[in-house]
Amino acid sequence: MTVLGKIRGRLAMMVMIMAVQGMSGHVAVNAYLQQILADSGLANSAGPFAIGIDGLRVVATIVAGLMVERFGRKKLFVGGGLVQVCRRSCVIEMSKETVICRLT
């Protein structure tokens, strides 16, 4: 068996993880967090809120790690991916309705 044959499953999983991360929008939130907080009226105290959000990310990471140990990686990954696909299709349908409503 070639080296590529041995790691094909892992390679496919890495590609799917990157695709799911791209759909989640976390990069955009990280890039614009200070601006989002400032636009929401928290201009003077955006720093502490950003630190608080990072603290929530740490807690979420710990909870996610415990869930992986309990339920397994594949089940959670496939389930989370399906939820994101459903959510994305709902958002697309809602945006179509908004466009239709604006045209009439």
MMTF fields as JSON, N, C-alpha, C and O atoms, coordinates in Angstrom:
{
  "mmtfVersion": "1.0.0",
  "mmtfProducer": "UNKNOWN",
  "numBonds": 415,
  "numAtoms": 416,
  "numGroups": 104,
  "numChains": 1,
  "numModels": 1,
  "chainsPerModel": [1],
  "groupsPerChain": [104],
  "chainIdList": ["A"],
  "bondAtomList": [4, 2, 8, 6, 12, 10, 16, 14, 20, 18, 24, 22, 28, 26, 32, 30, 36, 34, 40, 38, 44, 42, 48, 46, 52, 50, 56, 54, 60, 58, 64, 62, 68, 66, 72, 70, 76, 74, 80, 78, 84, 82, 88, 86, 92, 90, 96, 94, 100, 98, 104, 102, 108, 106, 112, 110, 116, 114, 120, 118, 124, 122, 128, 126, 132, 130, 136, 134, 140, 138, 144, 142, 148, 146, 152, 150, 156, 154, 160, 158, 164, 162, 168, 166, 172, 170, 176, 174, 180, 178, 184, 182, 188, 186, 192, 190, 196, 194, 200, 198, 204, 202, 208, 206, 212, 210, 216, 214, 220, 218, 224, 222, 228, 226, 232, 230, 236, 234, 240, 238, 244, 242, 248, 246, 252, 250, 256, 254, 260, 258, 264, 262, 268, 266, 272, 270, 276, 274, 280, 278, 284, 282, 288, 286, 292, 290, 296, 294, 300, 298, 304, 302, 308, 306, 312, 310, 316, 314, 320, 318, 324, 322, 328, 326, 332, 330, 336, 334, 340, 338, 344, 342, 348, 346, 352, 350, 356, 354, 360, 358, 364, 362, 368, 366, 372, 370, 376, 374, 380, 378, 384, 382, 388, 386, 392, 390, 396, 394, 400, 398, 404, 402, 408, 406, 412, 410],
  "bondOrderList": [1, 1, 1, 1, 1, 1, 1, 1, 1, 1, 1, 1, 1, 1, 1, 1, 1, 1, 1, 1, 1, 1, 1, 1, 1, 1, 1, 1, 1, 1, 1, 1, 1, 1, 1, 1, 1, 1, 1, 1, 1, 1, 1, 1, 1, 1, 1, 1, 1, 1, 1, 1, 1, 1, 1, 1, 1, 1, 1, 1, 1, 1, 1, 1, 1, 1, 1, 1, 1, 1, 1, 1, 1, 1, 1, 1, 1, 1, 1, 1, 1, 1, 1, 1, 1, 1, 1, 1, 1, 1, 1, 1, 1, 1, 1, 1, 1, 1, 1, 1, 1, 1, 1],
  "groupList": [{"groupName": "MET", "atomNameList": ["N", "CA", "C", "O"], "elementList": ["N", "C", "C", "O"], "formalChargeList": [0, 0, 0, 0], "bondAtomList": [1, 0, 2, 1, 3, 2], "bondOrderList": [1, 1, 2], "singleLetterCode": "M", "chemCompType": "L-PEPTIDE LINKING"}, {"groupName": "THR", "atomNameList": ["N", "CA", "C", "O"], "elementList": ["N", "C", "C", "O"], "formalChargeList": [0, 0, 0, 0], "bondAtomList": [1, 0, 2, 1, 3, 2], "bondOrderList": [1, 1, 2], "singleLetterCode": "T", "chemCompType": "L-PEPTIDE LINKING"}, {"groupName": "VAL", "atomNameList": ["N", "CA", "C", "O"], "elementList": ["N", "C", "C", "O"], "formalChargeList": [0, 0, 0, 0], "bondAtomList": [1, 0, 2, 1, 3, 2], "bondOrderList": [1, 1, 2], "singleLetterCode": "V", "chemCompType": "L-PEPTIDE LINKING"}, {"groupName": "LEU", "atomNameList": ["N", "CA", "C", "O"], "elementList": ["N", "C", "C", "O"], "formalChargeList": [0, 0, 0, 0], "bondAtomList": [1, 0, 2, 1, 3, 2], "bondOrderList": [1, 1, 2], "singleLetterCode": "L", "chemCompType": "L-PEPTIDE LINKING"}, {"groupName": "GLY", "atomNameList": ["N", "CA", "C", "O"], "elementList": ["N", "C", "C", "O"], "formalChargeList": [0, 0, 0, 0], "bondAtomList": [1, 0, 2, 1, 3, 2], "bondOrderList": [1, 1, 2], "singleLetterCode": "G", "chemCompType": "PEPTIDE LINKING"}, {"groupName": "LYS", "atomNameList": ["N", "CA", "C", "O"], "elementList": ["N", "C", "C", "O"], "formalChargeList": [0, 0, 0, 0], "bondAtomList": [1, 0, 2, 1, 3, 2], "bondOrderList": [1, 1, 2], "singleLetterCode": "K", "chemCompType": "L-PEPTIDE LINKING"}, {"groupName": "ILE", "atomNameList": ["N", "CA", "C", "O"], "elementList": ["N", "C", "C", "O"], "formalChargeList": [0, 0, 0, 0], "bondAtomList": [1, 0, 2, 1, 3, 2], "bondOrderList": [1, 1, 2], "singleLetterCode": "I", "chemCompType": "L-PEPTIDE LINKING"}, {"groupName": "ARG", "atomNameList": ["N", "CA", "C", "O"], "elementList": ["N", "C", "C", "O"], "formalChargeList": [0, 0, 0, 0], "bondAtomList": [1, 0, 2, 1, 3, 2], "bondOrderList": [1, 1, 2], "singleLetterCode": "R", "chemCompType": "L-PEPTIDE LINKING"}, {"groupName": "ALA", "atomNameList": ["N", "CA", "C", "O"], "elementList": ["N", "C", "C", "O"], "formalChargeList": [0, 0, 0, 0], "bondAtomList": [1, 0, 2, 1, 3, 2], "bondOrderList": [1, 1, 2], "singleLetterCode": "A", "chemCompType": "L-PEPTIDE LINKING"}, {"groupName": "GLN", "atomNameList": ["N", "CA", "C", "O"], "elementList": ["N", "C", "C", "O"], "formalChargeList": [0, 0, 0, 0], "bondAtomList": [1, 0, 2, 1, 3, 2], "bondOrderList": [1, 1, 2], "singleLetterCode": "Q", "chemCompType": "L-PEPTIDE LINKING"}, {"groupName": "SER", "atomNameList": ["N", "CA", "C", "O"], "elementList": ["N", "C", "C", "O"], "formalChargeList": [0, 0, 0, 0], "bondAtomList": [1, 0, 2, 1, 3, 2], "bondOrderList": [1, 1, 2], "singleLetterCode": "S", "chemCompType": "L-PEPTIDE LINKING"}, {"groupName": "HIS", "atomNameList": ["N", "CA", "C", "O"], "elementList": ["N", "C", "C", "O"], "formalChargeList": [0, 0, 0, 0], "bondAtomList": [1, 0, 2, 1, 3, 2], "bondOrderList": [1, 1, 2], "singleLetterCode": "H", "chemCompType": "L-PEPTIDE LINKING"}, {"groupName": "ASN", "atomNameList": ["N", "CA", "C", "O"], "elementList": ["N", "C", "C", "O"], "formalChargeList": [0, 0, 0, 0], "bondAtomList": [1, 0, 2, 1, 3, 2], "bondOrderList": [1, 1, 2], "singleLetterCode": "N", "chemCompType": "L-PEPTIDE LINKING"}, {"groupName": "TYR", "atomNameList": ["N", "CA", "C", "O"], "elementList": ["N", "C", "C", "O"], "formalChargeList": [0, 0, 0, 0], "bondAtomList": [1, 0, 2, 1, 3, 2], "bondOrderList": [1, 1, 2], "singleLetterCode": "Y", "chemCompType": "L-PEPTIDE LINKING"}, {"groupName": "ASP", "atomNameList": ["N", "CA", "C", "O"], "elementList": ["N", "C", "C", "O"], "formalChargeList": [0, 0, 0, 0], "bondAtomList": [1, 0, 2, 1, 3, 2], "bondOrderList": [1, 1, 2], "singleLetterCode": "D", "chemCompType": "L-PEPTIDE LINKING"}, {"groupName": "PRO", "atomNameList": ["N", "CA", "C", "O"], "elementList": ["N", "C", "C", "O"], "formalChargeList": [0, 0, 0, 0], "bondAtomList": [1, 0, 2, 1, 3, 2], "bondOrderList": [1, 1, 2], "singleLetterCode": "P", "chemCompType": "L-PEPTIDE LINKING"}, {"groupName": "PHE", "atomNameList": ["N", "CA", "C", "O"], "elementList": ["N", "C", "C", "O"], "formalChargeList": [0, 0, 0, 0], "bondAtomList": [1, 0, 2, 1, 3, 2], "bondOrderList": [1, 1, 2], "singleLetterCode": "F", "chemCompType": "L-PEPTIDE LINKING"}, {"groupName": "GLU", "atomNameList": ["N", "CA", "C", "O"], "elementList": ["N", "C", "C", "O"], "formalChargeList": [0, 0, 0, 0], "bondAtomList": [1, 0, 2, 1, 3, 2], "bondOrderList": [1, 1, 2], "singleLetterCode": "E", "chemCompType": "L-PEPTIDE LINKING"}, {"groupName": "CYS", "atomNameList": ["N", "CA", "C", "O"], "elementList": ["N", "C", "C", "O"], "formalChargeList": [0, 0, 0, 0], "bondAtomList": [1, 0, 2, 1, 3, 2], "bondOrderList": [1, 1, 2], "singleLetterCode": "C", "chemCompType": "L-PEPTIDE LINKING"}],
  "groupTypeList": [0, 1, 2, 3, 4, 5, 6, 7, 4, 7, 3, 8, 0, 0, 2, 0, 6, 0, 8, 2, 9, 4, 0, 10, 4, 11, 2, 8, 2, 12, 8, 13, 3, 9, 9, 6, 3, 8, 14, 10, 4, 3, 8, 12, 10, 8, 4, 15, 16, 8, 6, 4, 6, 14, 4, 3, 7, 2, 2, 8, 1, 6, 2, 8, 4, 3, 0, 2, 17, 7, 16, 4, 7, 5, 5, 3, 16, 2, 4, 4, 4, 3, 2, 9, 2, 18, 7, 7, 10, 18, 2, 6, 17, 0, 10, 5, 17, 1, 2, 6, 18, 7, 3, 1],
  "groupIdList": [1, 2, 3, 4, 5, 6, 7, 8, 9, 10, 11, 12, 13, 14, 15, 16, 17, 18, 19, 20, 21, 22, 23, 24, 25, 26, 27, 28, 29, 30, 31, 32, 33, 34, 35, 36, 37, 38, 39, 40, 41, 42, 43, 44, 45, 46, 47, 48, 49, 50, 51, 52, 53, 54, 55, 56, 57, 58, 59, 60, 61, 62, 63, 64, 65, 66, 67, 68, 69, 70, 71, 72, 73, 74, 75, 76, 77, 78, 79, 80, 81, 82, 83, 84, 85, 86, 87, 88, 89, 90, 91, 92, 93, 94, 95, 96, 97, 98, 99, 100, 101, 102, 103, 104],
  "secStructList": [7, 7, 2, 2, 2, 2, 2, 2, 2, 2, 2, 2, 2, 2, 2, 2, 2, 2, 2, 2, 2, 2, 2, 2, 6, 2, 2, 2, 2, 2, 2, 2, 2, 2, 2, 2, 2, 2, 2, 6, 6, 7, 1, 6, 6, 2, 2, 2, 2, 2, 2, 2, 2, 2, 2, 2, 2, 2, 2, 2, 2, 2, 2, 2, 2, 2, 2, 2, 2, 2, 2, 7, 2, 2, 2, 2, 2, 2, 2, 2, 2, 2, 2, 2, 2, 2, 2, 2, 2, 2, 2, 2, 2, 2, 2, 2, 2, 2, 2, 2, 2, 2, 2, 7],
  "xCoordList": [0.847, 0.0, 0.89, 1.877, 0.542, 1.331, 1.063, 0.113, 1.91, 1.744, 0.426, -0.275, 0.086, -1.167, -2.368, -3.356, -2.293, -3.395, -3.596, -4.724, -2.511, -2.597, -3.218, -3.896, -2.982, -3.464, -4.643, -5.026, -5.221, -6.315, -7.498, -8.055, -7.884, -9.008, -8.724, -9.584, -7.519, -7.142, -7.094, -7.49, -6.602, -6.529, -7.929, -8.172, -8.834, -10.223, -10.861, -11.589, -10.598, -11.151, -10.614, -11.367, -9.342, -8.761, -9.389, -9.664, -9.616, -10.24, -11.669, -12.095, -12.405, -13.785, -13.811, -14.693, -12.851, -12.798, -12.554, -13.193, -11.65, -11.386, -12.628, -12.91, -13.368, -14.584, -15.643, -16.299, -15.812, -16.804, -16.395, -17.246, -15.107, -14.647, -14.897, -15.252, -14.715, -14.989, -16.456, -16.787, -17.34, -18.775, -19.226, -20.254, -18.476, -18.916, -18.786, -19.528, -17.865, -17.708, -16.881, -16.863, -16.196, -15.44, -14.266, -13.859, -13.722, -12.6, -13.075, -12.377, -14.256, -14.8, -15.089, -14.834, -15.616, -15.899, -14.6, -14.523, -13.578, -12.286, -11.696, -11.156, -11.795, -11.184, -11.89, -11.243, -13.194, -13.968, -14.561, -15.471, -14.059, -14.65, -14.622, -15.632, -13.502, -13.423, -14.423, -15.076, -14.541, -15.477, -16.926, -17.766, -17.216, -18.576, -18.965, -20.064, -18.059, -18.352, -18.471, -19.32, -17.635, -17.709, -19.018, -19.635, -19.449, -20.698, -21.926, -22.983, -21.781, -22.913, -23.007, -23.831, -22.151, -22.221, -21.257, -21.352, -20.347, -19.385, -17.989, -16.991, -17.927, -16.656, -15.626, -14.448, -16.057, -15.107, -14.673, -13.594, -15.508, -15.184, -15.111, -15.434, -14.692, -14.624, -13.538, -13.699, -12.444, -11.344, -11.746, -11.512, -12.357, -12.769, -13.794, -13.769, -14.691, -15.654, -14.959, -15.333, -13.945, -13.182, -12.474, -12.424, -11.927, -11.278, -12.311, -12.032, -13.497, -14.564, -14.989, -15.253, -15.056, -15.413, -14.335, -14.644, -13.076, -11.998, -12.098, -11.803, -12.51, -12.733, -13.845, -13.747, -14.902, -15.98, -15.496, -15.94, -14.596, -14.024, -13.233, -13.285, -12.506, -11.754, -12.717, -12.488, -13.784, -14.781, -15.42, -15.602, -15.764, -16.364, -15.402, -15.831, -14.115, -13.126, -13.048, -12.941, -13.101, -13.073, -14.314, -14.219, -15.481, -16.728, -16.683, -17.112, -16.159, -16.056, -15.121, -15.403, -14.022, -13.103, -13.757, -13.552, -14.546, -15.265, -16.314, -16.521, -16.972, -17.969, -17.314, -17.878, -16.135, -15.425, -15.071, -15.197, -14.628, -14.293, -15.529, -15.446, -16.659, -17.893, -18.545, -18.942, -18.667, -19.447, -18.612, -19.116, -17.38, -16.53, -16.454, -17.393, -15.314, -15.067, -15.965, -16.547, -16.073, -16.797, -18.273, -18.827, -18.91, -20.333, -20.555, -21.467, -19.729, -19.879, -19.565, -20.237, -18.553, -18.186, -19.281, -19.666, -19.78, -20.841, -22.115, -22.768, -22.475, -23.668, -23.56, -24.511, -22.417, -22.214, -22.224, -22.762, -21.634, -21.651, -23.057, -23.413, -23.861, -25.253, -26.067, -26.887, -25.836, -26.539, -26.148, -27.005, -24.874, -24.445, -25.039, -25.419, -25.123, -25.718, -27.193, -27.67, -27.916, -29.336, -29.496, -30.366, -28.651, -28.73, -28.433, -29.104, -27.422, -27.051, -28.174, -28.437, -28.838, -29.932, -31.114, -31.807, -31.351, -32.423, -32.105, -32.986, -30.85, -30.454, -30.599, -31.052, -30.221, -30.355, -31.824, -32.173, -32.687, -34.115, -34.698, -35.519, -34.284, -34.781, -34.322, -35.073, -33.098, -32.626, -33.363, -33.573, -33.759, -34.551, -35.9, -36.376, -36.526, -37.826, -37.709, -38.601, -36.619, -36.404, -36.287, -36.857, -35.559, -35.4, -36.735, -37.05, -37.524, -38.825, -39.74, -40.462, -39.712, -40.555, -40.165, -41.032, -38.877, -38.435, -38.826, -39.038, -38.924, -39.26, -40.742, -41.122, -41.585, -43.034, -43.534, -44.727],
  "yCoordList": [-1.182, 0.0, 1.243, 1.309, 2.198, 3.419, 4.32, 4.117, 5.307, 6.26, 7.007, 7.234, 7.391, 8.113, 7.256, 7.764, 5.977, 5.079, 4.986, 4.844, 5.066, 4.973, 6.214, 6.125, 7.368, 8.606, 9.226, 10.356, 8.522, 9.077, 9.494, 10.574, 8.659, 8.991, 10.224, 11.091, 10.294, 11.457, 12.726, 13.8, 12.588, 13.738, 14.248, 15.455, 13.327, 13.711, 14.385, 15.365, 13.876, 14.473, 15.883, 16.77, 16.111, 17.447, 18.424, 19.57, 17.987, 18.861, 19.203, 20.352, 18.212, 18.476, 19.401, 20.253, 19.242, 20.121, 21.561, 22.477, 21.769, 23.128, 23.711, 24.9, 22.884, 23.368, 23.762, 24.793, 22.951, 23.254, 24.504, 25.33, 24.653, 25.855, 27.095, 28.148, 26.976, 28.105, 28.49, 29.672, 27.503, 27.792, 28.395, 29.071, 28.163, 28.637, 30.149, 30.744, 30.783, 32.226, 32.717, 33.915, 31.812, 32.247, 33.149, 33.979, 33.004, 33.868, 35.312, 36.236, 35.509, 36.858, 37.483, 38.669, 36.688, 37.208, 37.595, 38.653, 36.754, 37.081, 38.35, 39.183, 38.504, 39.654, 40.955, 41.996, 40.912, 42.136, 42.262, 43.063, 41.485, 41.489, 42.872, 43.307, 43.563, 44.889, 45.845, 46.628, 45.776, 46.65, 46.294, 47.18, 45.002, 44.561, 45.085, 45.608, 44.944, 45.427, 46.948, 47.486, 47.636, 49.104, 49.561, 50.514, 48.895, 49.26, 48.963, 49.565, 48.036, 47.711, 48.646, 48.439, 49.684, 50.669, 50.399, 51.03, 49.485, 49.148, 49.653, 48.98, 50.842, 51.373, 51.534, 51.24, 51.994, 52.244, 50.972, 50.924, 49.942, 48.722, 47.503, 46.393, 47.696, 46.579, 45.578, 44.379, 46.047, 45.166, 44.088, 42.908, 44.464, 43.431, 42.449, 41.263, 42.938, 42.031, 41.039, 39.867, 41.512, 40.614, 39.54, 38.378, 39.932, 38.957, 37.975, 36.781, 38.465, 37.58, 36.579, 35.416, 37.03, 36.123, 35.07, 33.908, 35.461, 34.476, 33.471, 32.29, 33.933, 33.018, 32.019, 30.842, 32.505, 31.591, 30.566, 29.418, 30.972, 30.023, 28.931, 27.769, 29.289, 28.294, 27.3, 26.092, 27.798, 26.921, 26.024, 24.829, 26.595, 25.804, 24.725, 23.625, 25.033, 24.044, 22.889, 21.731, 23.195, 22.142, 21.267, 20.041, 21.894, 21.137, 20.266, 19.113, 20.826, 20.065, 18.869, 17.781, 19.067, 17.954, 16.839, 15.66, 17.21, 16.203, 15.487, 14.283, 16.222, 15.606, 14.633, 13.583, 14.982, 14.088, 12.788, 11.706, 12.898, 11.696, 10.836, 9.608, 11.478, 10.745, 10.129, 8.964, 10.893, 10.45, 10.004, 9.263, 10.418, 10.044, 11.146, 11.923, 11.197, 12.271, 12.189, 13.189, 11.007, 10.879, 11.228, 11.937, 10.74, 11.044, 12.547, 13.113, 13.182, 14.616, 15.421, 16.41, 14.999, 15.733, 15.637, 16.641, 14.425, 14.25, 14.959, 15.623, 14.828, 15.506, 17.013, 17.681, 17.558, 19.003, 19.499, 20.569, 18.731, 19.098, 19.114, 20.009, 18.116, 18.076, 19.248, 19.826, 19.591, 20.738, 22.018, 22.86, 22.175, 23.379, 23.441, 24.517, 22.3, 22.288, 22.678, 23.463, 22.137, 22.486, 23.968, 24.645, 24.458, 25.869, 26.763, 27.772, 26.383, 27.186, 27.198, 28.232, 26.059, 26.023, 26.86, 27.477, 26.889, 27.735, 29.211, 29.997, 29.586, 30.979, 31.368, 32.47, 30.474, 30.755, 30.926, 31.847, 30.05, 30.165, 31.454, 32.102, 31.828, 33.06, 34.275, 35.24, 34.241, 35.375, 35.467, 36.57, 34.345, 34.368, 35.013, 35.806, 34.676, 35.259, 36.759, 37.52, 37.182, 38.614, 39.348, 40.427, 38.781, 39.413, 39.476, 40.489, 38.414, 38.375, 39.435, 40.129, 39.562, 40.545, 41.97, 42.834, 42.218, 43.557, 43.896, 45.064, 42.888, 43.135, 43.409, 44.064, 42.93, 43.116, 44.361, 44.658],
  "zCoordList": [0.0, 0.0, 0.0, 0.733, -0.805, -0.886, 0.307, 1.063, 0.455, 1.554, 1.409, 2.396, 0.174, -0.053, 0.313, 0.845, 0.036, 0.389, 1.889, 2.36, 2.641, 4.094, 4.725, 5.749, 4.111, 4.728, 3.984, 4.286, 3.032, 2.244, 3.117, 2.922, 4.067, 4.953, 5.803, 5.963, 6.343, 7.163, 6.326, 6.779, 5.098, 4.201, 3.857, 3.841, 3.586, 3.281, 4.484, 4.327, 5.682, 6.888, 7.092, 7.494, 6.827, 6.982, 5.997, 6.353, 4.775, 3.783, 4.211, 4.092, 4.706, 5.152, 6.361, 6.472, 7.268, 8.441, 8.011, 8.529, 7.082, 6.595, 5.912, 6.056, 5.175, 4.513, 5.537, 5.387, 6.572, 7.613, 8.384, 8.713, 8.675, 9.363, 8.515, 9.043, 7.218, 6.333, 6.337, 6.25, 6.438, 6.459, 7.782, 7.833, 8.847, 10.154, 10.312, 11.093, 9.593, 9.658, 10.831, 11.113, 11.521, 12.7, 12.342, 13.155, 11.154, 10.748, 10.617, 11.037, 10.039, 9.89, 11.256, 11.467, 12.17, 13.514, 14.202, 14.827, 14.097, 14.707, 14.114, 14.842, 12.796, 12.138, 12.492, 12.603, 12.668, 12.869, 14.273, 14.485, 15.232, 16.568, 17.217, 17.772, 17.16, 17.765, 17.12, 17.809, 15.787, 15.079, 15.404, 15.563, 15.503, 15.842, 17.215, 17.399, 18.18, 19.532, 19.569, 20.281, 18.816, 18.785, 18.146, 18.622, 17.073, 16.409, 17.267, 17.077, 18.21, 19.071, 20.278, 21.168, 20.299, 21.37, 22.509, 23.561, 22.319, 23.363, 23.01, 23.271, 22.416, 21.918, 23.039, 22.84, 24.208, 25.292, 25.998, 26.588, 25.94, 26.674, 25.765, 26.191, 24.519, 23.578, 23.969, 23.742, 24.547, 24.938, 25.923, 25.664, 27.07, 28.023, 27.446, 27.774, 26.595, 25.982, 25.056, 25.001, 24.327, 23.456, 24.274, 23.871, 25.426, 26.308, 26.85, 26.962, 27.186, 27.657, 26.605, 26.911, 25.366, 24.278, 24.093, 23.83, 24.227, 24.153, 25.3, 25.118, 26.472, 27.595, 27.302, 27.648, 26.659, 26.266, 25.252, 25.266, 24.382, 23.413, 24.123, 23.719, 25.171, 25.933, 26.577, 26.524, 27.181, 27.803, 26.749, 26.98, 25.589, 24.519, 24.021, 23.673, 23.986, 23.562, 24.553, 24.149, 25.835, 26.858, 26.75, 26.807, 26.593, 26.447, 25.191, 25.213, 24.095, 22.849, 23.025, 22.523, 23.727, 23.979, 24.771, 24.481, 25.774, 26.554, 25.708, 25.859, 24.822, 23.948, 22.964, 22.658, 22.474, 21.558, 22.268, 21.695, 23.517, 24.274, 24.519, 24.529, 24.712, 25.031, 23.793, 23.829, 22.689, 21.541, 20.351, 19.508, 20.25, 19.12, 18.078, 17.898, 17.395, 16.431, 15.204, 14.783, 14.642, 13.376, 13.523, 12.684, 14.575, 14.782, 14.942, 14.338, 15.746, 15.964, 14.705, 14.411, 13.972, 12.759, 11.703, 11.104, 11.481, 10.484, 10.934, 10.128, 12.205, 12.716, 12.63, 12.224, 13.005, 12.918, 11.487, 11.203, 10.582, 9.174, 8.604, 7.838, 8.981, 8.509, 9.053, 8.34, 10.31, 10.891, 10.16, 9.891, 9.838, 9.116, 7.717, 7.254, 7.038, 5.704, 5.785, 4.966, 6.763, 6.945, 7.274, 6.727, 8.169, 8.544, 7.352, 7.134, 6.585, 5.425, 4.391, 3.778, 4.192, 3.225, 3.715, 2.906, 5.019, 5.558, 5.351, 5.002, 5.567, 5.37, 3.907, 3.598, 3.009, 1.582, 1.217, 0.479, 1.723, 1.43, 2.006, 1.358, 3.208, 3.814, 3.021, 2.881, 2.5, 1.716, 0.391, -0.113, -0.183, -1.412, -1.157, -1.971, -0.023, 0.312, 0.538, 0.161, 1.147, 1.386, 0.069, -0.094, -0.868, -2.181, -2.901, -3.525, -2.827, -3.481, -2.857, -3.573, -1.529, -0.849, -1.242, -1.377, -1.424, -1.803, -3.227, -3.552, -4.082, -5.482, -5.669, -6.639, -4.774, -4.955, -4.282, -4.341]
}
